[in-house]
Amino acid sequence: MQSMTAREVIDQIKTLPPPERAKVVDFVHEMEAERAPVRQADDRAFTDAAKWVFDEHTDLMRKLSQ
């Protein structure tokens, strides 16, 4: 199998009927979801991080609030 450029793949996708294009879109979304999982902090972790930032940068926070 000969490799294709991204442009060639995109051009091929554009020729697909809508149901097949939708499968390609779903595939790309699945790849993205696997690549960069979303991390969320719970309330406690967020509170601890915020406290650390404010404690470490008190002078900066005071200047920003003026």
WOQUIUR-V743972 format. One record per residue. N is the residue number from 0. RES is the residue in three letters. OMEGA is omega as a letter, one per 40 degrees, with the letter a starting at -180 (none if undefined). D_CENTER is the distance of its C-alpha to the mean C-alpha in Angstrom with 2 decimals. Layout:
N:RES:OMEGA:D_CENTER / N:RES:OMEGA:D_CENTER
//
This chain:
0:MET:a:31.63 / 1:GLN:a:30.98 / 2:SER:a:27.49 / 3:MET:i:26.07 / 4:THR:i:24.15 / 5:ALA:i:20.88 / 6:ARG:i:23.07 / 7:GLU:i:25.46 / 8:VAL:i:22.91 / 9:ILE:i:21.59 / 10:ASP:i:25.24 / 11:GLN:i:26.00 / 12:ILE:a:23.21 / 13:LYS:a:24.66 / 14:THR:a:28.00 / 15:LEU:i:26.93 / 16:PRO:a:28.13 / 17:PRO:i:25.63 / 18:PRO:i:25.50 / 19:GLU:i:24.71 / 20:ARG:i:22.05 / 21:ALA:i:20.41 / 22:LYS:i:20.44 / 23:VAL:i:18.68 / 24:VAL:i:15.91 / 25:ASP:i:15.66 / 26:PHE:a:15.68 / 27:VAL:i:12.80 / 28:HIS:i:10.67 / 29:GLU:i:12.07 / 30:MET:i:11.34 / 31:GLU:a:7.58 / 32:ALA:i:7.93 / 33:GLU:a:10.29 / 34:ARG:a:8.65 / 35:ALA:i:5.86 / 36:PRO:a:7.57 / 37:VAL:i:7.11 / 38:ARG:i:10.07 / 39:GLN:i:12.48 / 40:ALA:i:15.70 / 41:ASP:a:18.91 / 42:ASP:a:21.36 / 43:ARG:a:23.41 / 44:ALA:i:20.74 / 45:PHE:a:19.63 / 46:THR:i:23.34 / 47:ASP:a:24.10 / 48:ALA:i:21.41 / 49:ALA:i:22.58 / 50:LYS:a:26.16 / 51:TRP:a:25.59 / 52:VAL:a:24.08 / 53:PHE:i:26.96 / 54:ASP:a:29.53 / 55:GLU:a:28.51 / 56:HIS:a:28.32 / 57:THR:a:31.09 / 58:ASP:i:32.70 / 59:LEU:a:29.58 / 60:MET:i:28.73 / 61:ARG:i:32.37 / 62:LYS:a:32.32 / 63:LEU:a:29.16 / 64:SER:a:30.80 / 65:GLN:none:33.91
//
